[in-house]
Amino acid sequence: MKEWKSSLNANFYRWIKSVRNADDKINEFEERLDYYNSKLIGYKSPSFDEHIKGGNTYSDKWLLHWIFKISDTEDEIKSLKQLKLDYKRFRKEITDIQREVLDDYYFNRKTKLEISRSYWYKLLNDISVDFNLNVLTYSEN
């Protein structure tokens, strides 16, 4: 597992790392979304009469700025939740012993299984092979 960035299973290890980081990122983006919504709601938008008289393009640009920020943030949250859902789906498809090994790796914990270290790594390699076979399925759904 040295230098996994150059190994055949690099996609699997990067995917697990991104799933691990997804929870923190979701929380961060939800805080941003709350902030952006408060800026949008608290923003003194022009009244309808001002739009008819000639409009206020400066305030319109700022209003659109916050709307686009909200939209982008919601898209990020949606993609991260989809990533977590894909992980849960993948986890359900593997065997019980593979699921235990995957959990050990995911949570960086010492295994409770009474198996040799080499067998543990073989199981982890089998999981990554399963992932590489199914990666197109997850990206299409």
N, C-alpha and C positions, 0 to 999 in steps of 0.2 A: 504494500500500500504506500510505498514511498513515492513521492512525486506523482500523486494521483492526477495531477493536471495533464500529464502526458500519457496516462494509461488509457486503455480501451474503455474503461468504465468511468471516465471523467464526467460524462453527462449525468450519470447516476449520482455521483458524489456532489456535483454542483447543484443538482436538483434537490437532494436532501438538505444541503446547506440553505438553499433558498426557501425551502419549506420551513426549516427551523427559524429563519429570520422573518417569516411572513407574519407571525403573531405580533411581533414588535412593530413591524411596519404598518400593519392594519390599525393598531392602536394609535400610532403616530398620525396616519392619514385621517383617522376619525377625529382626532383633536384638531387637525388642520381644517377639516370640513366644518366642524362646529365654529371655528374662528371665522372662516370665510362666510358662513351663513349669517353669523352675527354682524359682520361687516356689511353684508348685502342688506339685511333687514334694518340695521341701524343707519344705513346710508341714506342721506337726504336726497331722495330721487326727485327729479323735476316733476311738477304736476302736469296734468294733461293740457292745461291751458298754455303752459310755457312751450310745449311741443308744437302747438298750433301756431303760436306767434312767431316762431322762428327756430325753436329748438335750442338746446344747450348741448352742443356736441361734446364739450369737455366732460360734462357729467355723464353723458351717454357712454362715452368711452370707458369711464371708470365703472359704470354699472355693468357693461359687457365684460370688463376685466374680471370682476368678481364672479360673474356667471360662468365664464370660461374656466376660472380656477376651480369652482365647485364641480363643474362637469369633469375636468381632468382628474380631480381627486376621487370622485365617485368611480371613474373608470379604473383607477389604480386599485381602489378597495375591491372592486368587483373581480379584477384579475387575480389579486392575492387570495381572495376567498375561493376562486376557482382552482388555484394551485393547491390550497388546503383540501379541497374536495377531491381533487385528483389523487392526492396522497392517501386519503382515506379509502378511496375506491381501490387503489393499488394494494393497500395494506390488506383489504378484505380478500383479495384474489390469491394471496400467497398462503402457504401452509402455516400451521400453528407454530412450528419450530422456527420457520423463517420469519414469522411475525415477531417472535420473541427476540431473535437476533437483530431484526430491523429496529425494534424498540430500543434494544441495548445500544445500537449505534446512534440512533436518533437522539437519545437522551444522554449520550456519553457516559453510560454507567457500566459497571462491571456485571458480567452476565451471571444469572442465577442458574443457568443450565449447567448440568454436569457433563460437559463435552470438552474435548481438547481445543486448544486455541486454534490449531490448524483446521480442524473441522468447522469451528466458528467462522473463520475466514473463508472457507470453502462455501459455507451457506450464504455468507454475505456476497460472495462472488456470484453465486447462483441467483440471488435476488437481483443483483445488478444486471445479469444477463436477461432475466425476466423483464426487468424494466426496459432494457434496450429493445426487446422484442415488442413491448407494448407501448412504447413512447409515441408512436404515430397514432395509436388509438386515442390516447389522452389529448393529444394536440388537436385532433379532428373534432372531438366532442366538446 
